[in-house]
Amino acid sequence: MLNGTVQQYQQESGSDTTTFKSTDVIHFYKNKGGGSIFGTPDVIAALEDIKLLRKIEGNVLDLIYRFAIPIYQMKIGIPETGMMATDKEIDDAKTEIEKMQNDGIIITNERTDFKSIGAEGEAIDVSSYLSYFEKRVFSALNVSEAMMGRGGAKQDADSMEEQVHNTGKVYSKNYFYFYRKFYV
């Protein structure tokens, strides 16, 4: 830059550098704020929502991993004199469970209580949270659920097509304006 005037541009790709004359470069921008030399990407409005949605998705994955395979509790013995479990009975039960196949079953006597913890369907339903943040992201990106592959009816597809055409028209209009201004 010489006194605030751009003399040339350089583009670096790996170890290659290409130089362009300033007269050969045209800047296109969208949503340029006052006092700014750059436009603001549409996704900026949704950036925090996207980060939050990704974090929630990660937490949902943790929930699925944690609760898809329940924790099992086996109580051996009952709290009556002479009916309490011995260390040998506990060790034998542990050995049997470790040897058991994933889809195996265990048959016990009345002194053994075997239950699954965490598989009672009491985990939080996160689908509404995911849907809410996903919709916020779609709104900020100016896309519909149908545009993002979430299904919909024929009128959704027509509306989606019209949105895409309108966005293309905006970019085309700006491009041709600059093209005519600088090259015609």
ROBAKOL-788734 format. One line per 10 residues: number of its first residue (from 1); their letters; for each residue y, x, z of C-alpha. Coordinates in nm, 3 decimals. Each point is the difference from the previous one (the first is absolute). Layout:
// residues N
NUM) a) Y:X:Z | ...
This chain:
// residues 184
1) mlngtvqqyq) 0.000:0.000:0.000 | 0.346:0.123:-0.087 | 0.280:-0.175:0.190 | -0.225:-0.305:0.050 | -0.106:-0.016:-0.366 | -0.369:0.035:-0.079 | -0.057:0.277:-0.255 | -0.377:-0.030:-0.044 | -0.317:-0.143:0.153 | -0.323:0.175:0.085
11) qesgsdtttf) -0.340:-0.160:0.029 | -0.273:0.191:0.181 | -0.366:-0.079:-0.051 | -0.220:0.249:0.181 | 0.110:0.342:-0.120 | 0.165:-0.136:-0.318 | 0.375:-0.064:-0.009 | 0.174:-0.191:-0.277 | 0.378:-0.002:-0.038 | 0.196:-0.289:-0.154
21) kstdvihfyk) 0.363:-0.015:-0.104 | 0.202:-0.250:0.203 | 0.088:-0.188:-0.321 | -0.372:-0.059:-0.067 | -0.062:-0.180:0.331 | 0.085:-0.362:0.072 | -0.024:-0.142:0.351 | -0.134:-0.349:0.049 | 0.025:-0.159:0.338 | -0.055:-0.332:0.166
31) nkgggsifgt) 0.148:-0.125:0.327 | 0.250:0.282:0.028 | 0.207:-0.033:0.316 | 0.366:0.091:0.026 | 0.063:0.372:0.039 | -0.357:0.081:-0.098 | -0.102:0.199:-0.305 | -0.355:-0.139:-0.001 | -0.140:-0.350:-0.024 | -0.218:-0.145:0.273
41) pdviaaledi) -0.365:-0.070:-0.086 | -0.116:-0.360:0.049 | -0.271:0.121:0.234 | 0.258:0.134:0.250 | 0.043:-0.350:0.145 | -0.373:-0.017:0.065 | -0.065:0.360:0.101 | -0.023:-0.067:0.374 | -0.207:-0.314:-0.065 | -0.236:0.200:-0.222
51) kllrkiegnv) -0.039:0.264:0.271 | -0.059:-0.268:0.261 | -0.247:-0.185:-0.223 | -0.191:0.324:-0.057 | -0.009:0.067:0.375 | -0.126:-0.355:0.069 | -0.266:0.045:-0.270 | -0.106:0.321:0.173 | -0.021:-0.183:0.332 | -0.206:-0.277:-0.163
61) ldliyrfaip) -0.237:0.266:-0.133 | -0.033:0.136:0.354 | -0.074:-0.352:0.129 | -0.263:-0.054:-0.268 | -0.162:0.335:0.075 | 0.011:-0.059:0.373 | -0.126:-0.358:0.006 | -0.224:-0.017:-0.307 | -0.271:0.170:0.201 | -0.005:-0.155:0.344
71) iyqmkigipe) -0.051:0.188:0.324 | -0.320:-0.096:0.175 | -0.046:-0.027:0.371 | -0.343:-0.007:0.155 | -0.035:-0.086:0.366 | -0.334:0.089:0.149 | -0.102:-0.152:0.330 | 0.156:-0.272:0.206 | 0.187:0.032:0.330 | -0.290:-0.101:0.222
81) tgmmatdkei) -0.205:0.212:0.232 | -0.274:0.176:-0.193 | 0.129:-0.125:-0.338 | 0.267:0.266:-0.064 | -0.048:0.241:-0.291 | -0.139:0.347:0.053 | 0.133:0.308:-0.176 | -0.326:0.018:-0.196 | 0.041:-0.358:-0.128 | 0.358:0.078:-0.110
91) ddakteiekm) -0.110:0.324:-0.174 | -0.291:-0.180:-0.170 | 0.235:-0.273:-0.129 | 0.244:0.263:-0.129 | -0.282:0.179:-0.183 | -0.125:-0.324:-0.158 | 0.348:-0.093:-0.123 | 0.058:0.347:-0.148 | -0.331:-0.023:-0.191 | 0.064:-0.355:-0.121
101) qndgiiitne) 0.093:-0.069:-0.365 | 0.344:-0.148:-0.073 | -0.149:-0.342:-0.066 | -0.260:0.022:0.274 | -0.033:-0.225:0.302 | -0.097:0.058:0.359 | -0.217:-0.228:0.207 | 0.065:0.010:0.372 | -0.114:-0.165:0.319 | 0.209:-0.231:0.218
111) rtdfksigae) 0.145:0.298:0.186 | 0.176:0.133:-0.314 | 0.320:-0.152:-0.134 | 0.098:0.122:-0.346 | 0.331:-0.113:-0.150 | 0.241:0.094:-0.272 | 0.362:0.072:0.100 | 0.283:-0.034:-0.250 | -0.187:-0.219:-0.246 | 0.094:-0.332:0.156
121) geaidvssyl) 0.272:-0.066:-0.259 | 0.282:0.054:0.249 | 0.174:0.277:-0.195 | 0.353:-0.067:-0.123 | 0.029:-0.163:-0.343 | 0.234:0.235:-0.188 | -0.007:-0.181:-0.335 | 0.328:-0.183:0.068 | 0.176:0.326:0.092 | -0.125:0.172:-0.314
131) syfekrvfsa) 0.102:-0.295:-0.215 | 0.350:-0.012:0.153 | 0.077:0.368:-0.059 | -0.159:-0.004:-0.344 | 0.228:-0.290:-0.099 | 0.305:0.190:0.131 | -0.093:0.297:-0.218 | -0.054:-0.223:-0.305 | 0.341:-0.165:0.056 | 0.180:0.333:0.025
141) lnvseammgr) -0.170:0.120:-0.318 | 0.088:-0.328:-0.174 | -0.362:-0.071:-0.090 | -0.209:-0.309:0.065 | -0.339:-0.018:0.163 | -0.145:-0.090:-0.340 | 0.161:0.312:-0.153 | -0.178:0.207:0.262 | -0.338:-0.156:-0.080 | -0.015:-0.255:0.281
151) ggakqdadsm) -0.106:-0.284:-0.229 | 0.194:-0.314:-0.072 | 0.032:-0.284:-0.244 | 0.105:-0.008:-0.367 | 0.365:-0.062:0.093 | -0.013:0.310:0.222 | -0.115:0.206:-0.296 | 0.280:-0.146:-0.218 | 0.258:0.072:0.269 | -0.138:0.351:0.044
161) eeqvhntgkv) 0.025:0.068:-0.374 | 0.360:-0.125:-0.004 | 0.090:0.230:0.293 | -0.144:0.301:-0.179 | 0.191:-0.090:-0.319 | 0.325:-0.044:0.196 | -0.040:0.338:0.167 | -0.068:0.159:-0.339 | 0.311:-0.167:-0.143 | 0.217:0.142:0.279
171) ysknyfyfyr) -0.126:0.353:-0.062 | 0.023:-0.039:-0.378 | 0.353:-0.139:0.018 | 0.114:0.296:0.211 | -0.180:0.251:-0.220 | 0.146:-0.137:-0.325 | 0.348:-0.017:0.155 | -0.013:0.370:0.085 | -0.162:0.085:-0.331 | 0.278:-0.174:-0.198
181) kfyv) 0.270:0.148:0.222 | -0.114:0.361:-0.036 | -0.181:0.021:-0.331 | 0.142:-0.260:-0.238
